[in-house]
Amino acid sequence: MDRRPLLPRRNRFGVVGVVVLALLAGCAGVPGQIWPSAEDPLTIYSGRSEELVAPLLERLEAAVGSDVTVRYGSTDELAAQLLQEGPGSPADVFFGQDAGALGSLGGAGLLAPLPADVVAPVPARYRAADSTWVAVTARARVVAYNPDLVPEPDLPTGLDDLLAPRWTGRLGYAPANASWLSFVTGLRLVRGEEGARRWLTAFAAQRPQRFDGNGAILDAVAAGTIDAGLVNHYYLFRKTADLDPAGYPVRNHYVADDPLGLVNVAAAGVVASSDQPEAARRAVAFLLSRQAQQYFVDATGEYPVRDGVTPTRPFDLGPLAALSPPDVDLADLGSLDRSETVLQEVGLL
């Protein structure tokens, strides 16, 4: 498996593409099947980290039947690169950290529709209407709270409950975190620009405490520095994976039918200009296989997107179908720059 910087290669359009960031993904749908090796390596652009996906890569090459060229970068950088390259891109598969990037690429005509049998295991709300991308894992926004400090009746049922006086100075958030920006983007989609601005202005008046990341928020909740924080669900699992969860005074509170309970996804798609479309489709199919889904749920604590996969680690993870996220088209979560601007204007960034 080649993890060196990618060299330009010629695609079927005869255009030399410069690959700047590429990575992971998996493969074929038939376990143990050997496929003819392609002349060129399969090139996968991915926003998921090497630390997370490297254990799957050896299985990937064997299942796809092709060498795989690997390189990592942020989802936004990779999406911008692919948009710049257009149909001359050497990429075969795009694997992104959030659906907004995939939606932007699909809207630009840079992703090819996936076969029905590939996307069928995934609920319709977690894949593109035109099948140009499909979720691989899902993550929910939650209110992580200290049960010693927050009585159950005080737990919020929606965004506006966080504007009550009891939360003043007692909430934490991570302003530069991508999941927070996606939450704000979802808020804008649900309530509109002005409605989102009003809520964010009121939230800023609550004097929430800023943290560098979700893990730091959980530590502050556990220490009683704050009562609760806005995070993704799996951070608690990671914190308590090697501890007695009952001894760590933090719990996840899930909110239904409200932007506070946004569910976002990591997703994958086949690049329309790929000169190895069959191998690329097998790569996406592999990411949705039970083998890969089991790996992701155990390695990350994120939700699998197909039924019948449960964590083997001590993660209190119910079925994805039990969540009731707000009615948001995940493909529209790509306007993070606009969300950053609004946050700067209201003093939250």
Secondary structure, DSSP 8 states (H G I E B T S, - for coil): -B-S----EE-TTS-EE---S-------SSTT------SS-EEEEE-S-HHHHHHHHHHHHHHHTS-EEEEE--HHHHHHHHHHHGGG----EEEESSHHHHHHHHHTT-EE---HHHHTTS-GGGB-TTSS-EEEEEEEEEEEE-TTTS-GGGS-SSGGGGGSGGGTT-EEE-TT-HHHHHHHHHHHHHHHHHHHHHHHHHHHHT--EE-SSHHHHHHHHHHTSSSEEEEETHHHHHHHTTS-GGGS--EEE---SSGGG-EEEEEEEEETT-S-HHHHHHHHHHHTSHHHHHHHHHHH--EESSTT---SSS-----GGG----S--GGGTT-HHHHHHHHHHHT--
